[in-house]
């Protein structure tokens, strides 16, 4: 059975923007390129990658081929990689070079070892309200995440989150399903169409503490 990928928000990717901790996203993937940066430390071909640390670089790639964009060189009339920000690691030079090692193996953008998860196609905000303490937490989550995965995000705010029943509109939520599958619909597009502020209509998930004395 294939392990379920972890989903990340763009803001989470943006937190990893140093040379020692460098993530990028492209074509829906999230990659940790820190080992690559460490391996090629000081190489000038790292500069375009360092400049885009923590950002989405999908514009570098052809979504159909999953490879770096190509163009026709106006001088040689030969096809080459299109790198307007400058040539980067594992991209061959435009012409023959004696200092270019062709035996690089899998280029980093195709190397699955760097992939840490997927970039969420759509994030959303929810309010998580602890009915026992009345504490409220605003949380940005991925629309693809199950409630169990959202619970893991929430553990940093409440380490006892598993001791609660999660409910919406009075109904217990299935922790193995997404918010949408549980009937917590994302109304952002409709609210935008109606010119209403989505921040005013953030759905609330209520946490009810599980007390065995109250069962039955």
C-alpha positions in Angstrom: 0.0 0.0 0.0 1.4 3.4 -1.0 1.9 5.8 1.9 -0.3 8.8 1.8 1.7 12.0 0.9 2.0 14.9 3.3 0.5 18.1 2.2 2.0 21.6 2.8 0.8 25.1 2.5 2.7 27.7 0.6 3.5 29.5 3.9 5.0 26.3 5.3 7.3 26.0 2.3 8.2 29.7 2.7 9.6 29.1 6.2 12.4 27.0 4.7 14.3 29.7 2.9 17.9 29.5 4.2 20.9 27.8 2.5 21.0 25.3 5.4 17.2 24.6 5.2 16.0 25.2 1.7 12.7 24.0 0.3 11.0 24.8 -3.0 7.8 23.7 -4.6 7.1 23.1 -8.3 4.4 21.3 -10.3 2.6 20.3 -7.1 5.7 18.8 -5.4 7.5 20.1 -2.3 11.2 19.4 -2.3 13.9 19.8 0.4 17.0 20.8 -1.5 19.2 21.3 1.6 21.3 18.2 0.8 21.8 19.4 -2.7 22.9 22.8 -1.6 25.3 21.3 0.9 26.8 19.0 -1.7 27.4 21.8 -4.2 28.3 24.5 -1.7 30.0 27.4 -3.4 28.9 26.4 -6.9 27.8 29.5 -8.9 25.0 27.3 -10.4 23.3 27.3 -7.0 22.5 31.0 -7.2 19.1 30.8 -9.0 18.0 28.1 -6.5 19.2 30.1 -3.5 17.4 33.2 -4.8 14.1 31.2 -4.9 14.4 29.5 -1.6 11.0 28.9 0.0 9.2 29.8 -3.3 7.2 28.1 -6.0 9.4 27.6 -9.1 6.8 25.9 -11.4 7.4 28.6 -14.0 10.8 26.9 -14.6 9.2 23.7 -15.9 7.0 22.4 -18.6 3.9 20.8 -16.9 3.6 18.3 -19.8 7.1 16.9 -19.8 7.9 17.7 -16.1 11.3 18.9 -17.4 12.9 22.3 -17.6 11.4 24.6 -20.2 13.1 24.6 -23.6 13.5 27.1 -26.3 15.3 27.5 -29.7 18.6 29.4 -29.4 18.4 32.3 -31.9 22.2 32.1 -32.5 22.6 28.4 -33.1 19.0 27.5 -34.0 19.4 24.5 -31.7 17.0 23.6 -28.8 18.3 24.4 -25.3 17.0 24.8 -21.8 15.2 28.1 -21.1 16.6 29.5 -17.9 16.0 33.3 -17.8 17.1 33.5 -14.2 20.4 32.0 -15.1 21.6 28.4 -15.7 21.3 26.3 -12.6 22.5 22.9 -11.3 22.2 19.9 -13.6 21.2 22.1 -16.6 23.7 21.5 -19.4 25.5 24.4 -21.1 24.1 25.7 -24.3 27.0 24.4 -26.3 29.9 21.9 -26.0 32.0 22.4 -22.9 35.1 20.4 -21.7 34.2 21.2 -18.1 30.7 19.8 -18.1 30.3 16.3 -16.6 27.4 14.6 -18.4 27.4 11.7 -15.8 25.2 13.5 -13.2 22.6 10.8 -12.9 19.0 11.9 -12.3 18.7 15.7 -12.3 17.5 17.1 -9.0 14.1 18.0 -10.3 13.4 14.4 -11.2 15.1 12.9 -8.1 12.4 11.5 -5.8 14.8 11.6 -2.8 14.3 15.3 -2.4 10.5 15.1 -2.4 9.0 15.6 1.0 5.3 16.0 0.1 2.8 17.8 -2.1 1.8 21.5 -2.3 -1.8 22.0 -1.5 -3.9 23.1 -4.5 -6.2 25.0 -2.2 -5.8 26.0 1.5 -8.5 27.1 3.7 -9.0 28.6 7.2 -11.0 27.0 10.0 -11.7 28.0 13.6 -11.1 25.3 16.2 -13.0 26.0 19.4 -12.4 24.1 22.6 -15.8 24.0 24.3 -14.2 23.0 27.6 -11.8 26.0 27.9 -13.5 28.3 25.3 -10.1 28.7 23.6 -10.2 29.4 19.9 -7.5 28.8 17.3 -7.4 30.0 13.7 -5.7 27.4 11.6 -4.8 27.3 7.9 -5.1 23.8 6.5 -4.9 22.0 3.2 -8.1 21.1 1.5 -6.7 17.6 0.8 -6.0 16.8 4.4 -8.2 14.5 6.5 -9.4 15.6 9.9 -6.8 13.3 11.5 -4.1 15.2 9.6 -5.6 18.5 10.7 -5.6 17.2 14.3 -1.9 16.6 14.0 -1.5 20.3 13.0 -3.5 21.3 16.0 -1.5 19.3 18.5 1.0 22.1 18.9 -1.8 24.2 20.5 -3.5 21.3 22.4 -1.5 18.2 23.1 -4.6 16.5 24.3 -6.6 17.1 21.1 -7.2 13.3 20.7 -9.3 13.4 24.0 -12.0 15.4 22.2 -14.8 14.6 19.8 -14.6 16.9 16.8 -18.0 18.2 15.7 -19.5 20.5 13.1 -23.1 21.7 13.2 -23.7 19.3 16.1 -22.5 16.2 14.1 -19.4 14.2 15.0 -16.8 14.4 12.2 -15.2 11.4 10.5 -11.5 11.9 11.3 -10.5 9.8 8.2 -12.3 12.1 5.8 -11.6 15.6 4.6 -13.5 18.7 5.7 -15.5 18.7 2.4 -16.3 15.0 2.7 -17.6 15.8 6.2 -19.9 18.5 4.9 -17.7 21.4 5.9 -17.9 23.1 2.5 -15.3 25.7 1.3 -17.4 28.7 0.3 -14.6 31.0 -0.7 -15.6 31.2 -4.4 -19.2 31.8 -3.6 -18.3 34.4 -1.0 -16.0 36.1 -3.5 -18.8 36.1 -6.1 -21.1 37.7 -3.6 -18.4 40.2 -2.6 -18.4 39.1 1.0 -15.3 38.9 3.2 -14.3 35.2 3.6 -12.6 36.1 6.9 -16.0 36.8 8.4 -17.4 33.4 7.4 -14.7 31.0 8.6 -16.3 27.7 9.6 -16.0 26.6 13.2 -15.1 23.1 14.4 -16.1 22.4 18.0 -14.1 20.2 20.3 -16.1 18.4 23.0 -14.1 16.8 25.8 -14.7 13.1 26.1 -15.9 12.5 29.7 -16.8 8.9 30.4 -19.1 10.0 33.3 -21.4 11.8 30.8 -21.8 8.8 28.4 -25.2 7.3 27.9 
